[in-house]
Amino acid sequence: GPVSFEYVPLGARIEELERDLARLNDAAPAQSKEREAERKVLRKKIKKLERSNGQLEAKVSSFEKDRQPAALHASLEQERSQLVDLND
C-alpha cells in the first residue's frame, strides 16, 4: 500500500503485505501468458519480415542480372507497400 508514517501494528502490516503478495502471485500467471502471447505475435512478424527480406534480396539480385531498373523499382515499391501492411 501507500507509504505512511503513522504507527501501524506489526501484525496488521504483515497481513497487509501478505495480501499484497497473494494478489501479485495471482496476477503473475496472467501477465506471463500475456507476455508469451505478445512474444508469439512478434516472432511471427519477425518470420514474415525475414521471409520478405529474402524475397527482396532474390528480386534485387535477379533484376541486377537483368539490368531492368524500372522493373526493379516497381517491384520494390510493391514489396514496400506489403511491408507497411505487415507492420500495421
C-alpha positions in Angstrom: 0.0 0.0 0.0 1.0 3.7 0.1 3.8 4.7 2.4 2.6 6.2 5.6 4.5 7.3 8.7 1.7 6.7 11.2 2.1 3.8 13.6 0.7 0.6 12.2 0.7 -2.6 14.4 3.2 -5.0 13.0 0.7 -7.8 12.8 -1.7 -5.7 10.7 1.2 -4.6 8.4 2.3 -8.2 7.9 -1.3 -9.2 7.0 -1.4 -6.3 4.5 1.9 -7.3 2.9 0.7 -10.9 2.7 -2.5 -9.8 0.9 -0.4 -7.7 -1.5 1.9 -10.7 -2.1 -1.1 -13.0 -2.7 -2.6 -10.5 -5.2 0.7 -10.2 -7.1 1.1 -14.0 -7.1 -2.4 -14.3 -8.6 -1.6 -11.7 -11.3 1.7 -13.2 -12.3 0.5 -16.2 -14.4 -1.9 -14.0 -16.4 0.8 -11.4 -17.1 3.1 -14.2 -18.1 0.5 -15.6 -20.5 0.1 -12.1 -21.9 3.8 -11.7 -22.4 4.0 -15.1 -24.1 1.2 -14.2 -26.5 3.0 -10.9 -27.3 6.2 -12.8 -27.9 4.4 -15.2 -30.2 3.0 -12.3 -32.3 6.4 -10.7 -32.5 8.1 -13.9 -33.6 5.5 -14.3 -36.4 6.2 -10.7 -37.5 9.9 -11.4 -37.5 9.5 -14.5 -39.6 7.3 -12.7 -42.1 9.9 -9.8 -42.3 12.8 -12.3 -42.7 10.9 -14.1 -45.5 10.0 -10.8 -47.1 13.6 -9.7 -46.9 14.8 -12.9 -48.5 12.3 -12.4 -51.4 13.6 -8.8 -51.8 17.2 -9.9 -51.9 16.3 -12.5 -54.5 14.4 -9.9 -56.6 17.3 -7.4 -56.4 19.9 -10.0 -57.5 17.7 -11.2 -60.4 17.0 -7.6 -61.5 20.7 -6.7 -61.2 21.5 -9.6 -63.6 18.7 -8.5 -66.0 19.6 -4.7 -65.6 16.0 -3.5 -65.5 15.9 -0.6 -63.1 12.3 0.4 -63.8 11.0 -3.1 -63.2 13.1 -3.4 -60.1 11.8 -0.1 -58.8 8.2 -1.1 -59.4 8.7 -4.4 -57.7 10.4 -2.8 -54.7 7.6 -0.3 -54.3 5.1 -3.2 -54.3 7.1 -5.0 -51.7 7.4 -1.9 -49.6 3.7 -1.4 -49.5 3.2 -5.0 -48.4 5.7 -4.5 -45.6 3.8 -1.4 -44.5 0.7 -3.5 -44.3 2.6 -6.2 -42.3 3.7 -3.7 -39.7 0.2 -2.4 -39.0 
